[in-house]
């Protein structure tokens, strides 16, 4: 159901005294676990339980929620919320309904009063807020919230440390007036609610900030232990792979990117809305170009549920890239590659435009948002409609995301496991991995209106016609005969070196390395957790990789393999990767990108 259209919801929030569970990095910057949102989260959890795609497994916190709120499991608030969200036609629509509810709650004072301070014209929502108010009073929710501040500490420390890397009041103050501005960030803890911006005027004070949680797994894949624990697939409810490292710095960069993306909305939404009819809508061909190549992405991602949603996202992404370049340039470049993988083939042009107009803004002493119309004109000139398709093909990398989108359009994906392993138990293990991948693919295609046939076959049974289709190859060259045949055409391949299998690079690509805090490789790259470069030839590795099918370049091959059968099984859900390949090892992760791999025509 495409409800958003061209509407961009600007979320508002009212706060008075510093809330419990809040950090105040500076007099004008506040970050907190919102009691309003956490109240909604508790009721949501009581309605849907631990296995729900939006519920974050917070360990002992969940046990205490179960114990404390047990008498209220059948409360009218729980029943109302369950009935309301059960009406969603897909997980994506449920995602939208959930963060819309949070929007209304952020228009209320804190529990238990929950008094709306701005107009709420939806009768059901007003009824629900009244029932939620009863729940908060009857359960003494705020006592539970205050008594559980220790649980919020890890998240809040990451948030505060991230904001200290690039303080919003200082950085944004370079490009806009902030003499009467506060920066406030309100987040959930128990339930993954879609991140969003808000910019209210409260008692004459302009607020810029964000609500919800960091971008979830499909829009901005997470690669740290902390983000693995908090990320959720709120488009399909699929499990996440355990390809993570422990990195304090990367935790902070992930959060900081989210914050500056949302501040980018605050900066540009007024101008984009003001010039919607004459400029913003005229850029819709950018979004159309993505949808032509990845129509399934455009169906399940709510940012495409209108003709210009990705234009708004592109300007927000560009601002985040502009800001993150000041902190860790390699991470900003990595972000841009992932944004291109999502289809934003104009993102580098957007960054250049920001750099130009940031300088103009500073010289002329005018706020940057005064130039949004000029920036749109420049974007249209840099990426004209007649060149959009050509530029898209030259800039957007081959990824599993693209490969599986083509699988939806083609209506068939063949998952192939190897039978050549001299150890029969290895063949059975790879077969189980192939079946798990196939089950995840069937769930992944659940929102496509047409049937997609996902079949599992042994390598010896694959026909010549099937070799031309969209294929997932499971296992390395020893176990899978098709991998052995194609090995020299892949940008990565396994080699036997001194009795050990090594994953080697066969060609140069644009690549980045994410390093574990304790990785022995850190000394080679300096102090940063994110660097441009390669892991080199690596042992004990797993890989997920996409290339164009050399037998039919219109289709794709996705390869999932590891140094051993257990490492092959790491990527049982290969659907959400925005790099051409990912190499996982316990010391670090390598993300590589290529637009024209060796196997393409």
C-alpha positions as CSV (number, residue, x, y, z in Angstrom):
1,X,0.0,0.0,0.0
2,X,1.7,3.2,-1.1
3,X,0.5,5.8,1.4
4,X,3.4,8.2,1.6
5,X,3.3,9.7,-1.8
6,X,5.2,12.9,-1.9
7,X,4.4,13.7,1.7
8,X,7.4,14.2,3.9
9,X,6.4,14.0,7.6
10,X,8.3,16.4,9.8
11,X,8.2,15.0,13.3
12,X,7.8,17.1,16.3
13,X,8.7,16.6,20.0
14,X,8.1,18.4,23.2
15,X,10.4,18.1,26.2
16,X,10.6,20.0,29.4
17,X,13.1,19.0,32.1
18,X,16.0,16.7,31.2
19,X,14.4,13.2,31.0
20,X,15.6,10.2,32.9
21,X,17.9,8.1,30.8
22,X,19.3,11.2,29.0
23,X,22.8,12.4,28.2
24,X,23.4,16.1,27.7
25,X,26.7,16.3,25.7
26,X,26.4,20.1,25.6
27,X,23.9,22.8,26.7
28,X,22.2,22.6,23.3
29,X,22.5,18.9,22.5
30,X,20.4,16.2,24.2
31,X,20.2,12.5,23.5
32,X,17.9,10.1,25.4
33,X,15.9,6.9,25.4
34,X,12.5,8.4,25.0
35,X,9.9,7.3,27.7
36,X,7.1,7.9,25.2
37,X,8.7,5.6,22.7
38,X,9.7,3.0,25.3
39,X,6.1,3.0,26.6
40,X,5.0,2.2,23.0
41,X,7.7,-0.4,22.8
42,X,6.6,-2.2,25.9
43,X,3.0,-2.4,24.8
44,X,4.2,-3.6,21.3
45,X,6.3,-6.3,22.9
46,X,3.3,-7.5,25.0
47,X,1.3,-7.6,21.9
48,X,3.7,-9.5,19.6
49,X,6.3,-11.2,21.8
50,X,10.0,-12.0,21.5
51,X,10.0,-13.6,18.0
52,X,8.6,-10.5,16.3
53,X,10.9,-8.9,13.7
54,X,10.8,-5.5,15.4
55,X,11.6,-6.7,18.9
56,X,15.3,-6.3,19.9
57,X,16.6,-9.1,22.1
58,X,17.7,-7.1,25.1
59,X,18.4,-10.2,27.3
60,X,17.6,-9.6,31.0
61,X,15.6,-6.5,30.1
62,X,13.1,-8.6,28.3
63,X,12.8,-10.9,31.3
64,X,12.1,-7.9,33.6
65,X,9.5,-6.5,31.1
66,X,7.8,-10.0,31.2
67,X,7.8,-10.1,35.0
68,X,6.8,-6.5,35.7
69,X,4.1,-6.1,33.0
70,X,2.7,-9.6,33.2
71,X,-0.6,-8.4,34.8
72,X,-1.2,-6.1,31.8
73,X,-0.8,-8.6,28.9
74,X,-4.5,-8.4,28.2
75,X,-4.8,-4.6,28.7
76,X,-6.9,-2.8,26.2
77,X,-3.8,-0.9,24.9
78,X,-2.2,-4.2,24.0
79,X,-5.2,-5.5,22.2
80,X,-5.8,-2.2,20.3
81,X,-2.2,-2.1,19.1
82,X,-2.2,-5.7,18.0
83,X,-5.4,-5.3,16.0
84,X,-4.2,-2.1,14.4
85,X,-0.9,-3.5,13.3
86,X,-2.2,-6.9,12.3
87,X,-4.1,-4.9,9.6
88,X,-0.8,-4.2,7.8
89,X,-0.5,-6.0,4.4
90,X,3.3,-6.4,4.7
91,X,6.1,-6.0,7.2
92,X,7.1,-2.8,5.4
93,X,3.6,-1.3,5.9
94,X,3.8,-2.4,9.6
95,X,7.1,-0.6,9.8
96,X,5.4,2.6,8.5
97,X,2.4,2.3,10.8
98,X,4.6,1.8,13.8
99,X,6.7,4.8,13.3
100,X,3.6,6.9,12.4
101,X,2.3,5.9,15.9
102,X,5.5,7.0,17.5
103,X,5.2,10.3,15.6
104,X,1.9,11.0,17.4
105,X,3.3,10.0,20.7
106,X,6.2,12.4,20.3
107,X,3.5,15.1,20.0
108,X,2.6,14.3,23.7
109,X,4.0,15.1,27.0
110,X,5.8,12.4,28.9
111,X,3.9,9.4,30.5
112,X,1.7,9.1,32.4
113,X,0.0,12.4,31.3
114,X,0.6,11.9,27.5
115,X,-1.3,15.1,26.8
116,X,-1.2,16.1,23.1
117,X,0.4,19.6,22.7
118,X,-0.2,19.7,18.9
119,X,-3.3,18.8,16.9
120,X,-3.9,15.1,16.3
121,X,-6.8,14.7,14.0
122,X,-7.0,10.9,13.8
123,X,-9.8,9.5,16.0
124,X,-8.3,6.0,16.4
125,X,-5.0,7.5,17.5
126,X,-6.6,9.8,20.0
127,X,-8.4,6.8,21.5
128,X,-5.2,4.8,21.6
129,X,-3.3,7.6,23.3
130,X,-6.1,7.7,26.0
131,X,-5.9,3.9,26.5
132,X,-2.1,4.1,26.5
133,X,-2.4,6.8,29.2
134,X,-4.4,4.3,31.3
135,X,-1.8,1.6,30.8
136,X,1.0,4.0,31.9
137,X,-0.9,5.0,35.1
138,X,-2.1,1.5,36.0
139,X,1.3,-0.1,35.5
140,X,3.2,2.9,36.9
141,X,5.3,2.7,33.8
142,X,7.6,5.6,34.7
143,X,8.7,3.8,37.8
144,X,9.8,0.9,35.7
145,X,11.5,3.3,33.2
146,X,13.4,5.1,35.9
147,X,14.5,1.8,37.6
148,X,16.0,0.4,34.5
149,X,18.4,3.2,33.4
150,X,21.4,0.9,33.7
151,X,20.1,-1.0,30.7
152,X,20.2,2.1,28.6
153,X,23.7,3.0,29.4
154,X,25.6,1.2,26.6
155,X,23.4,2.7,23.9
156,X,23.6,6.1,25.4
157,X,27.3,6.1,25.8
158,X,27.7,5.1,22.1
159,X,25.3,7.9,21.2
160,X,27.1,10.5,23.3
161,X,30.6,9.5,22.2
162,X,29.5,9.7,18.5
163,X,28.0,13.1,18.9
164,X,31.3,14.3,20.5
165,X,33.1,13.3,17.3
166,X,31.2,16.0,15.4
167,X,29.0,18.1,17.7
168,X,25.8,19.0,15.9
169,X,25.6,22.5,17.3
170,X,29.1,23.3,16.2
171,X,29.1,21.7,12.8
172,X,25.5,22.7,11.8
173,X,26.3,26.2,13.2
174,X,28.8,26.7,10.4
175,X,26.0,26.5,7.8
176,X,22.8,27.7,9.5
177,X,21.8,30.1,12.3
178,X,21.8,28.2,15.6
179,X,21.4,31.1,18.1
180,X,17.9,29.9,19.0
181,X,18.3,26.2,18.2
182,X,18.4,23.0,20.2
183,X,19.6,19.6,18.9
184,X,17.6,16.7,20.4
185,X,17.7,13.0,19.7
186,X,15.1,10.6,21.1
187,X,15.4,6.9,20.7
188,X,13.7,3.6,21.5
189,X,15.4,0.7,23.3
190,X,13.2,-2.4,23.1
191,X,11.6,-2.1,19.6
192,X,13.2,-1.1,16.3
193,X,11.2,1.9,15.2
194,X,12.1,3.4,11.8
195,X,14.5,6.4,12.2
196,X,13.2,9.8,11.2
197,X,13.9,13.5,11.5
198,X,11.9,16.2,13.3
199,X,12.1,20.0,13.4
200,X,9.5,21.6,15.7
201,X,9.4,25.1,17.1
202,X,8.8,24.8,20.8
203,X,8.2,28.0,22.9
204,X,10.0,30.0,20.2
205,X,13.0,27.5,20.1
206,X,13.8,25.7,16.9
207,X,14.6,22.0,17.5
208,X,16.5,19.9,15.1
209,X,17.0,16.2,15.7
210,X,16.0,12.6,15.2
211,X,13.6,9.9,16.6
212,X,13.5,6.2,16.1
213,X,16.6,4.0,15.9
214,X,19.6,3.8,13.7
215,X,19.0,2.7,10.1
216,X,18.0,-0.9,10.0
217,X,19.6,-3.8,8.2
218,X,18.5,-3.2,4.6
219,X,19.1,0.5,4.3
220,X,22.5,0.6,6.0
221,X,23.8,-2.9,6.8
222,X,25.4,-3.2,10.3
223,X,28.7,-4.9,10.9
224,X,29.5,-4.6,14.6
225,X,28.4,-6.8,17.5
226,X,26.4,-4.0,19.1
227,X,24.7,-3.1,15.8
228,X,24.1,-6.8,15.1
229,X,22.2,-7.0,18.4
230,X,20.1,-3.9,17.7
231,X,19.6,-4.2,13.9
232,X,16.4,-5.8,12.5
233,X,15.2,-6.8,9.1
234,X,11.9,-4.8,9.3
235,X,11.1,-5.5,5.6
236,X,11.0,-9.3,5.7
237,X,11.7,-10.4,9.2
238,X,14.6,-12.6,8.0
239,X,17.5,-13.6,10.3
240,X,20.8,-11.7,10.2
241,X,24.1,-13.4,9.5
242,X,26.7,-13.3,12.2
243,X,29.3,-11.4,10.1
244,X,30.3,-8.8,12.7
245,X,33.3,-7.5,14.5
246,X,33.7,-5.6,17.8
247,X,34.6,-2.0,17.1
248,X,33.8,0.9,19.3
249,X,34.7,3.4,16.6
250,X,32.5,1.8,14.0
251,X,29.6,1.8,16.4
252,X,29.9,5.5,16.8
253,X,30.3,6.1,13.0
254,X,27.2,4.1,12.3
255,X,25.2,6.2,14.8
256,X,26.8,9.5,13.6
257,X,25.8,8.7,10.0
258,X,22.2,8.2,11.1
259,X,22.2,11.5,12.9
260,X,23.6,13.6,10.1
261,X,21.3,11.9,7.6
262,X,18.3,13.1,9.7
263,X,19.8,16.5,10.2
264,X,20.2,16.6,6.4
265,X,16.4,16.2,6.2
266,X,16.0,19.1,8.6
267,X,18.3,21.2,6.5
268,X,16.7,20.4,3.1
269,X,13.1,19.4,3.6
270,X,11.8,23.0,3.8
271,X,13.5,23.9,0.5
272,X,12.5,20.7,-1.2
273,X,8.9,21.2,-0.1
274,X,8.8,24.9,-1.1
275,X,10.0,24.1,-4.6
276,X,8.3,20.8,-5.0
277,X,6.1,21.6,-8.0
278,X,8.7,23.4,-10.0
279,X,11.9,21.6,-9.1
280,X,11.7,18.6,-6.8
281,X,9.1,16.7,-8.8
282,X,11.1,17.3,-12.0
283,X,13.9,15.2,-10.5
284,X,11.6,12.1,-10.3
285,X,13.4,10.5,-13.2
286,X,16.3,9.8,-10.9
287,X,14.0,7.5,-8.8
288,X,12.4,6.1,-12.0
289,X,15.8,5.0,-13.2
290,X,16.3,2.9,-10.0
291,X,12.8,1.4,-10.2
292,X,13.4,0.3,-13.8
293,X,16.4,-1.8,-12.8
294,X,15.3,-2.9,-9.3
295,X,11.5,-2.9,-9.3
296,X,11.3,-5.2,-6.3
297,X,13.4,-2.9,-4.2
298,X,10.9,-0.1,-5.1
299,X,8.1,-2.3,-3.9
300,X,9.4,-3.3,-0.4
301,X,11.3,-0.1,0.6
302,X,8.9,2.6,1.7
303,X,11.3,5.4,0.5
304,X,10.1,4.5,-3.0
305,X,6.4,4.7,-2.2
306,X,6.1,8.1,-3.9
307,X,7.7,9.7,-7.0
308,X,10.3,11.7,-5.1
309,X,11.1,9.8,-1.8
310,X,14.6,8.9,-3.0
311,X,15.3,12.6,-3.9
312,X,14.7,13.5,-0.3
313,X,16.8,10.6,0.8
314,X,19.6,11.5,-1.6
315,X,19.9,15.0,-0.2
316,X,19.9,13.6,3.3
317,X,22.6,11.0,2.4
318,X,24.7,13.7,0.7
319,X,24.7,15.8,3.8
320,X,25.7,12.8,6.0
321,X,28.6,12.1,3.6
322,X,29.6,15.7,3.7
323,X,29.7,15.7,7.5
324,X,31.4,12.2,7.9
325,X,34.2,13.3,5.5
326,X,35.3,15.5,8.4
327,X,35.5,12.6,10.8
328,X,36.6,9.5,8.8
329,X,36.9,10.1,5.0
330,X,37.2,6.4,4.2
331,X,33.9,5.7,6.0
332,X,32.2,8.5,4.1
333,X,33.5,7.0,0.8
334,X,32.2,3.5,1.9
335,X,28.8,5.0,2.7
336,X,28.6,6.5,-0.8
337,X,29.4,3.2,-2.4
338,X,26.6,1.6,-0.4
339,X,24.2,4.4,-1.3
340,X,25.1,3.9,-5.0
341,X,24.3,0.2,-4.5
342,X,20.9,1.2,-3.2
343,X,20.5,3.0,-6.6
344,X,21.6,6.6,-5.7
345,X,23.8,6.9,-8.7
346,X,23.8,10.7,-8.3
347,X,25.2,10.7,-4.8
348,X,28.8,11.8,-5.7
349,X,27.3,14.8,-7.7
350,X,25.2,15.7,-4.6
351,X,28.3,15.6,-2.4
352,X,30.2,17.9,-4.8
353,X,27.2,20.3,-4.8
354,X,27.1,20.4,-1.0
355,X,30.9,21.2,-1.0
356,X,30.4,24.0,-3.5
357,X,27.4,25.6,-1.7
358,X,28.8,25.1,1.8
359,X,31.7,27.3,0.6
360,X,29.3,29.8,-1.0
361,X,27.1,29.8,2.2
362,X,30.2,30.6,4.3
363,X,31.4,33.4,2.1
364,X,28.1,35.1,1.7
365,X,27.0,34.6,5.3
366,X,23.7,33.0,4.4
367,X,22.3,29.7,5.7
368,X,22.9,26.8,3.4
369,X,19.2,25.9,3.2
370,X,18.7,29.2,1.2
371,X,20.5,27.5,-1.7
372,X,18.4,24.3,-2.0
373,X,16.7,25.4,-5.2
374,X,20.1,26.2,-6.7
375,X,21.4,22.8,-5.6
376,X,18.5,21.1,-7.4
377,X,19.2,23.0,-10.5
378,X,22.9,21.9,-10.4
379,X,21.9,18.3,-9.8
380,X,19.6,18.3,-12.8
381,X,22.5,19.8,-14.9
382,X,25.0,17.2,-13.6
383,X,22.7,14.3,-14.1
384,X,20.3,15.2,-16.9
385,X,17.4,12.9,-17.6
386,X,18.7,11.9,-21.1
387,X,21.9,10.6,-19.5
388,X,20.4,9.0,-16.4
389,X,20.2,5.4,-17.6
390,X,23.8,5.5,-18.9
391,X,25.2,7.0,-15.7
392,X,23.2,4.5,-13.6
393,X,24.9,1.6,-15.5
394,X,28.3,3.1,-15.1
395,X,28.0,3.9,-11.4
396,X,25.9,1.4,-9.6
397,X,27.9,-1.7,-8.5
398,X,26.9,-5.3,-9.0
399,X,25.6,-6.6,-5.7
400,X,23.5,-9.4,-4.2
401,X,20.8,-6.8,-3.9
402,X,20.7,-6.3,-7.6
403,X,21.1,-10.0,-8.3
404,X,18.1,-11.0,-6.2
405,X,16.0,-8.2,-7.6
406,X,16.6,-9.7,-11.0
407,X,15.6,-13.1,-9.6
408,X,12.2,-11.6,-8.7
409,X,11.7,-10.2,-12.3
410,X,12.9,-13.5,-13.9
411,X,10.7,-15.5,-11.6
412,X,13.3,-18.2,-10.8
413,X,16.5,-18.6,-8.8
414,X,18.5,-21.8,-8.7
415,X,20.5,-22.6,-5.6
416,X,23.3,-25.0,-6.4
417,X,25.3,-27.0,-3.8
418,X,28.4,-29.0,-4.5
419,X,28.8,-32.8,-4.5
420,X,32.5,-33.1,-5.1
421,X,33.7,-32.9,-1.5
422,X,35.7,-36.1,-0.8
423,X,34.0,-36.1,2.7
424,X,30.3,-37.0,2.2
425,X,29.4,-35.2,5.4
426,X,30.7,-32.0,3.8
427,X,28.3,-32.4,0.9
428,X,25.4,-32.9,3.3
429,X,26.4,-29.9,5.2
430,X,26.5,-27.7,2.1
431,X,23.2,-29.1,1.0
432,X,21.6,-28.0,4.3
433,X,23.2,-24.5,3.8
434,X,21.7,-24.4,0.3
435,X,18.2,-25.3,1.6
436,X,18.5,-22.6,4.3
437,X,19.4,-20.1,1.7
438,X,16.5,-21.2,-0.5
439,X,14.0,-20.9,2.4
440,X,15.3,-17.3,3.2
441,X,14.9,-16.4,-0.5
442,X,11.3,-17.7,-0.5
443,X,10.6,-15.5,2.4
444,X,12.4,-12.6,0.8
445,X,10.2,-12.8,-2.3
446,X,7.0,-12.8,-0.2
447,X,6.1,-9.2,-1.2
448,X,6.6,-9.7,-4.9
449,X,3.2,-10.1,-6.6
450,X,4.3,-12.9,-8.8
451,X,5.5,-16.4,-7.9
452,X,9.3,-16.9,-7.8
453,X,10.4,-20.4,-8.1
454,X,13.4,-21.1,-5.8
455,X,14.9,-24.5,-6.5
456,X,17.8,-26.4,-4.9
457,X,19.9,-28.6,-7.1
458,X,23.1,-30.5,-7.0
459,X,25.9,-29.3,-9.2
460,X,25.8,-32.4,-11.3
461,X,22.1,-31.9,-12.1
462,X,22.3,-28.3,-13.3
463,X,21.3,-28.1,-17.0
464,X,22.9,-25.8,-19.6
465,X,19.8,-23.7,-19.7
466,X,19.9,-23.3,-15.9
467,X,23.5,-22.1,-16.1
468,X,22.1,-19.0,-17.9
469,X,19.7,-18.2,-15.1
470,X,20.1,-16.4,-11.8
471,X,22.1,-18.8,-9.7
472,X,23.4,-19.1,-6.1
473,X,26.5,-21.2,-5.8
474,X,27.2,-22.8,-2.4
475,X,30.7,-24.0,-1.5
476,X,34.2,-23.6,-2.8
477,X,36.0,-25.1,-5.8
478,X,36.7,-28.4,-4.1
479,X,33.1,-29.1,-3.3
480,X,31.2,-27.3,-6.1
481,X,32.2,-28.2,-9.7
482,X,30.5,-25.0,-11.1
483,X,32.7,-22.9,-8.9
484,X,35.7,-24.7,-10.1
485,X,34.7,-24.0,-13.7
486,X,34.1,-20.3,-13.0
487,X,36.8,-19.7,-10.5
488,X,39.2,-17.9,-12.9
489,X,36.4,-15.5,-13.8
490,X,35.6,-14.5,-10.2
491,X,37.3,-11.4,-8.7
492,X,38.0,-13.7,-5.6
493,X,39.0,-17.3,-5.5
494,X,40.3,-19.9,-3.0
495,X,43.9,-21.1,-3.4
496,X,45.7,-23.9,-1.7
497,X,48.9,-22.4,-0.1
498,X,51.2,-24.6,2.0
499,X,48.3,-26.9,2.9
500,X,45.9,-24.0,3.8
501,X,43.0,-22.6,1.8
502,X,43.5,-18.9,1.2
503,X,41.0,-16.5,-0.2
504,X,42.9,-14.5,-2.8
505,X,42.1,-11.5,-4.9
506,X,42.2,-12.0,-8.7
507,X,41.6,-8.4,-9.7
508,X,41.8,-4.8,-8.3
509,X,38.5,-3.5,-6.9
510,X,37.5,-0.5,-4.8
511,X,37.6,-2.0,-1.3
512,X,37.4,-1.0,2.4
513,X,38.4,-2.8,5.5
514,X,36.5,-2.8,8.9
515,X,38.9,-3.8,11.7
516,X,38.1,-5.4,15.0
517,X,39.3,-3.4,18.0
518,X,41.8,-6.2,18.8
519,X,42.7,-7.1,15.2
520,X,46.4,-7.8,14.7
521,X,46.1,-5.9,11.4
522,X,45.4,-2.6,13.1
523,X,49.0,-1.6,13.2
524,X,49.3,-2.0,9.4
525,X,46.5,0.5,8.8
526,X,46.9,3.0,11.6
527,X,44.4,3.6,14.4
528,X,41.2,3.8,12.5
529,X,38.6,0.9,12.3
530,X,37.6,1.9,8.8
531,X,40.2,2.2,6.0
532,X,40.4,2.1,2.2
533,X,42.3,-1.0,1.2
534,X,42.3,-4.8,1.3
535,X,42.8,-7.6,3.8
536,X,45.0,-9.2,1.2
537,X,45.1,-13.0,0.9
538,X,43.2,-14.2,4.0
539,X,42.7,-17.5,5.8
540,X,39.7,-18.7,7.8
541,X,37.4,-16.6,5.7
542,X,33.9,-16.5,4.4
543,X,32.7,-14.7,1.3
544,X,29.5,-13.6,-0.3
545,X,29.9,-12.2,-3.8
546,X,27.8,-11.2,-6.8
547,X,28.9,-11.1,-10.4
548,X,27.1,-11.0,-13.7
549,X,26.5,-14.5,-15.1
550,X,29.2,-15.1,-17.7
551,X,26.8,-17.4,-19.6
552,X,24.1,-14.7,-19.7
553,X,25.2,-11.2,-18.5
554,X,21.6,-10.2,-18.1
555,X,21.5,-12.5,-15.1
556,X,23.7,-12.9,-12.0
557,X,25.6,-15.4,-10.0
558,X,25.8,-15.1,-6.2
559,X,28.6,-17.1,-4.6
560,X,28.5,-18.2,-0.9
561,X,31.6,-20.0,0.3
562,X,34.0,-20.4,3.2
563,X,37.3,-22.0,4.0
564,X,35.4,-24.9,5.6
565,X,31.7,-26.0,5.7
566,X,31.0,-24.0,8.9
567,X,32.3,-20.8,7.3
568,X,30.3,-21.5,4.2
569,X,27.2,-21.6,6.3
570,X,27.8,-18.0,7.7
571,X,25.9,-16.3,4.8
572,X,22.6,-18.3,5.0
573,X,20.7,-15.0,4.3
574,X,22.6,-13.4,1.4
575,X,19.7,-11.0,0.4
576,X,20.8,-7.7,2.1
577,X,24.3,-7.0,0.9
578,X,25.2,-3.6,-0.6
579,X,28.7,-4.5,-1.6
580,X,29.8,-6.5,-4.6
581,X,31.4,-8.9,-2.1
582,X,32.1,-9.2,1.5
583,X,34.9,-11.1,3.1
584,X,34.5,-12.0,6.7
585,X,37.3,-13.0,9.0
586,X,37.6,-12.8,12.8
587,X,40.2,-10.0,12.4
588,X,38.2,-7.8,10.0
589,X,35.8,-7.5,7.2
590,X,36.5,-6.4,3.6
591,X,33.8,-4.8,1.5
592,X,34.5,-4.6,-2.2
593,X,32.8,-2.8,-5.1
594,X,32.9,-3.1,-8.8
595,X,30.6,-1.9,-11.6
596,X,31.9,-4.2,-14.4
597,X,33.3,-7.4,-12.9
598,X,35.4,-9.7,-14.9
599,X,32.5,-12.0,-15.7
600,X,30.3,-9.2,-17.3
601,X,30.0,-8.6,-21.0
